[in-house]
Amino acid sequence: MEATRVTQEAEQVSIGVDVGGTKIATGVLRGGELHDRHVQPTPETGWEAVLDAIAAQVAALQATHPDVTRVGVGVPGPLNTERTRVKFAPNIYGFTDVPMVDGLRDRLGQRVVLENDAKAAALAEAYLGAARGTESSVYVTVSTGIGSGIVLNGRIWRGRHGIAGELGHVTVMPGGPVSGAGLDGALEALASGTAIARDASYALNREVSTAEAFALAAQGHPVAGRVVGQALRHIGVALADIQKFLDPEVFVIGGGVASVGDLFFQGVQAAADEYAGSFAPVTIRRAQLGTEAGVIGAALAAQQEGA
């Protein structure tokens, strides 16, 4: 494939792997270009098969790029404090307490840097995307679930236990719908693509996709508009709270749900402005790197840690 050009100050090279519930994407980040991006389905037979698939593709990339020894892997879900194991990934079959680093080291014979996928995307957007040139940014991805990452002074802020940035699992409605993590009223149970499709299907008494819910809302459908509007309001309120608590320079929002465009961003911005009040303006930008953010961010994580 053609190389995707981004801008990076130093000529560094690493392999990035972005593991998702339906696909695994890989690529080589060389200087300012992403090369040889490859996408394959995520195995549905357990974590061993997922690690086998990752190792096979990394080995294939190293065969054509023999100078690459740094490998970064981004995965959904929280990691242990040492970032060697995935605690759980609700959207990947059999992904509970997975020894990612040891498993891939055994398969590849080298060290691998493990990162949460949203944090990897946050790093990519901070260095090479919509938040480039800022000292602090918060990246939020709104898709099947909701994830986020915080970048302060060019580094991911992890917190004491490595879970800083788990915005999707913040409780916003105690007693509300239960999330994939088993928490009632979490933000992603109320405002993710999954939640919007669920609520729209219930309200309209038929199967409704997230995309259709937004399309109906854009056409002025009162029920769909209310479902979508409530979800966007929850997200905007969450951003306003973060602004008052952390005061970042900018928020960058990406993910499949955000890709619907103006309706999404206008709704989130309106709620954020309302609930931020006179404390500080909430600056929201659209993510620039799209589906390549996870691969680029995982590769950057490997470069930062000198894997």
C-alpha positions in Angstrom: 0.0 0.0 0.0 1.0 3.6 -0.3 2.7 5.1 2.7 0.6 7.4 4.9 2.6 10.6 5.5 2.6 12.2 8.9 5.2 14.5 10.5 7.7 13.5 13.0 10.9 15.2 14.1 13.3 12.2 14.4 13.9 9.3 12.0 12.8 6.4 14.2 11.3 3.1 13.2 9.0 0.7 15.0 6.1 -1.7 14.4 2.7 -0.8 15.7 -0.2 -3.3 16.4 -3.7 -2.2 17.1 -5.9 -5.0 18.5 -9.6 -4.6 18.2 -12.7 -6.7 18.8 -13.1 -7.4 15.0 -9.7 -6.7 13.5 -6.0 -6.5 14.1 -4.2 -3.7 12.3 -0.4 -3.5 12.0 2.1 -1.2 10.3 5.6 0.1 10.3 6.2 3.7 11.4 9.4 4.9 9.8 10.2 8.6 10.5 7.2 10.4 9.4 5.5 7.7 7.4 3.3 4.7 8.1 4.2 1.8 5.8 2.7 -1.6 5.0 -0.5 -1.3 7.0 -2.2 -4.7 7.2 -5.6 -5.6 8.6 -6.8 -9.1 9.5 -9.9 -10.4 11.4 -9.4 -10.9 15.1 -9.6 -14.6 15.9 -12.6 -15.6 17.9 -11.2 -18.7 19.5 -9.4 -17.3 22.5 -6.4 -15.2 23.4 -3.8 -17.7 22.3 -5.0 -17.5 18.7 -4.9 -13.7 18.9 -1.3 -13.7 20.1 -0.5 -16.2 17.3 -2.0 -13.9 14.7 -0.2 -10.8 16.1 3.2 -12.6 16.1 2.7 -13.9 12.6 2.1 -10.5 11.2 4.9 -8.8 13.2 7.3 -11.5 11.8 6.1 -10.8 8.3 6.7 -7.1 8.7 10.2 -7.7 10.2 11.0 -9.9 7.2 10.5 -7.0 4.8 11.8 -4.4 7.3 14.7 -6.3 8.9 16.0 -3.2 10.8 12.9 -2.9 12.9 13.2 -4.3 16.4 10.8 -2.1 18.4 7.3 -3.4 18.7 4.3 -1.7 20.4 0.9 -3.3 20.8 -2.3 -1.4 21.7 -5.2 -3.4 23.2 -8.7 -2.4 24.5 -9.3 -2.7 28.2 -7.3 -2.0 31.3 -3.8 -3.3 31.9 -2.0 -4.4 35.0 0.3 -1.8 36.7 3.4 -3.2 35.0 1.7 -3.1 31.5 2.5 -6.8 30.9 -1.0 -8.3 31.1 -4.5 -7.3 29.9 -6.9 -7.5 32.8 -9.9 -7.9 30.5 -11.1 -6.8 27.1 -14.9 -7.1 27.0 -15.1 -6.9 23.2 -12.6 -9.7 22.5 -13.6 -13.3 23.2 -11.6 -15.0 26.0 -9.5 -11.9 26.8 -9.3 -12.0 30.6 -5.9 -11.8 32.4 -3.9 -12.3 29.2 -0.1 -12.4 29.5 0.4 -10.3 26.4 4.1 -9.3 26.9 5.3 -12.7 28.0 3.2 -14.5 25.3 4.5 -12.3 22.5 8.1 -12.4 23.8 7.9 -16.2 23.7 6.6 -16.1 20.1 8.9 -13.4 18.8 12.0 -13.6 20.9 12.0 -9.9 21.8 10.5 -7.4 24.1 7.1 -5.9 23.3 5.7 -2.6 24.7 2.0 -3.0 25.7 -0.4 0.0 25.7 -4.1 0.5 26.1 -5.5 1.3 22.7 -7.1 4.6 23.6 -3.9 5.8 25.3 -2.0 4.8 22.2 -4.4 6.8 20.0 -4.0 9.7 22.5 -0.3 9.6 22.0 -0.6 9.6 18.2 -3.0 12.6 18.1 -0.8 14.5 20.6 2.4 14.0 18.6 1.2 13.8 15.0 -2.5 14.7 14.9 -5.1 17.2 16.1 -3.3 18.0 19.4 0.1 18.5 18.0 1.9 21.5 19.6 0.0 21.3 22.9 1.3 20.5 26.3 -1.8 18.8 27.5 -4.6 17.0 25.7 -7.3 14.4 26.3 -8.3 12.0 23.6 -11.7 10.4 23.6 -12.8 7.6 21.3 -16.6 7.0 21.0 -17.3 3.8 19.2 -18.6 0.4 20.4 -17.4 1.5 23.8 -15.8 4.8 25.1 -12.1 5.0 25.8 -9.8 7.9 26.5 -6.2 8.8 27.2 -4.5 11.8 28.9 -1.3 13.3 27.6 0.7 15.7 29.8 4.0 17.1 28.6 4.3 14.6 25.8 3.7 11.6 28.0 0.7 9.4 28.8 -0.6 10.1 32.3 -1.3 6.7 33.8 -2.0 7.4 37.5 -0.8 5.2 40.4 -2.5 2.0 39.1 -2.2 2.7 35.4 -6.0 3.3 34.9 -6.0 7.1 34.4 -8.2 7.9 31.5 -10.8 5.2 31.8 -13.5 7.7 31.0 -15.9 5.1 29.6 -16.1 3.4 33.0 -16.8 6.6 35.0 -20.2 6.3 36.7 -22.6 9.1 35.5 -25.9 7.5 36.4 -25.9 5.2 39.5 -28.4 2.4 38.9 -28.4 2.9 35.2 -27.6 0.3 32.4 -24.8 -2.1 33.2 -21.7 -1.9 31.1 -19.5 -4.7 29.7 -17.3 -4.2 32.7 -20.2 -4.9 35.0 -20.7 -1.4 36.3 -24.1 0.2 36.4 -24.5 3.6 34.9 -21.0 4.0 33.3 -20.6 6.5 30.6 -20.2 3.9 27.8 -23.3 2.2 28.9 -25.2 5.4 28.3 -23.4 7.1 25.4 -21.4 4.6 23.3 -22.5 3.5 19.9 -23.8 0.3 21.5 -25.9 2.2 23.9 -27.3 4.5 21.3 -28.3 1.6 19.1 -29.8 -0.2 22.1 -31.9 2.8 23.2 -33.0 3.7 19.7 -34.1 0.1 19.1 -36.1 0.1 22.3 -37.7 3.5 21.7 -38.6 2.8 18.1 -39.6 -0.8 18.8 -37.5 -2.3 16.1 -33.8 -2.9 15.3 -32.0 0.4 14.8 -28.3 0.8 14.2 -26.2 3.7 15.6 -25.8 5.1 12.1 -29.6 5.0 11.5 -30.3 6.7 14.8 -28.1 9.6 13.9 -29.6 9.8 10.4 -33.1 9.9 11.8 -32.0 12.5 14.3 -30.5 14.6 11.6 -33.9 14.4 9.7 -35.7 15.7 12.7 -37.2 12.5 14.0 -38.2 13.5 17.6 -37.6 10.1 19.3 -34.3 9.4 17.6 -33.3 13.0 18.2 -34.0 12.6 21.9 -32.0 9.3 22.1 -29.0 10.8 20.3 -29.2 14.1 22.2 -29.2 12.5 25.6 -26.1 10.5 24.7 -24.2 13.5 23.4 -25.2 15.4 26.5 -23.7 12.8 28.7 -20.4 13.0 26.8 -20.4 16.8 26.9 -21.0 16.9 30.6 -18.1 14.4 31.1 -15.8 16.7 29.1 -16.9 19.7 31.1 -16.1 17.9 34.3 -12.6 16.9 33.0 -12.0 20.6 32.0 -12.8 21.7 35.5 -10.7 19.0 37.1 -7.6 18.8 34.8 -8.0 21.9 32.6 -6.4 20.4 29.5 -5.6 22.6 26.5 -7.7 20.5 24.1 -9.9 17.5 23.7 -9.6 15.4 20.6 -12.5 13.1 19.8 -12.4 10.2 17.3 -14.0 6.8 16.8 -16.8 5.5 14.7 -19.6 7.3 16.3 -17.8 10.7 16.2 -17.3 10.2 12.5 -20.9 11.0 11.8 -19.8 14.6 11.8 -21.4 17.9 12.7 -24.4 16.6 14.6 -22.1 14.7 17.0 -19.7 17.6 17.6 -22.3 20.3 17.9 -24.2 18.3 20.5 -21.2 17.5 22.6 -19.8 21.0 22.4 -23.2 22.5 23.4 -23.4 20.3 26.5 -19.7 20.9 27.4 -20.1 24.6 27.2 -23.2 24.6 29.3 -21.7 22.5 32.1 -18.3 24.1 32.0 -20.0 27.4 32.7 -17.7 30.3 33.3 -14.8 28.2 34.6 -13.0 27.7 31.3 -13.7 27.2 27.6 -13.8 23.6 26.4 -11.9 23.2 23.1 -12.8 20.2 21.1 -11.1 19.1 17.9 -11.8 16.3 15.5 -9.3 13.5 15.4 -7.1 13.6 12.3 -5.4 10.2 12.1 -8.6 8.1 11.8 -8.3 4.4 11.9 -4.5 4.6 11.8 -4.2 6.3 15.2 -4.0 3.1 17.1 -1.2 1.6 15.0 0.7 4.9 15.0 0.3 5.3 18.7 1.4 1.8 19.5 4.5 2.3 17.4 5.2 5.7 19.1 4.9 4.0 22.5 7.6 1.5 21.5 9.8 4.3 20.3 9.3 6.3 23.6 10.3 3.3 25.7 13.2 2.3 23.5 11.9 -1.3 23.1 
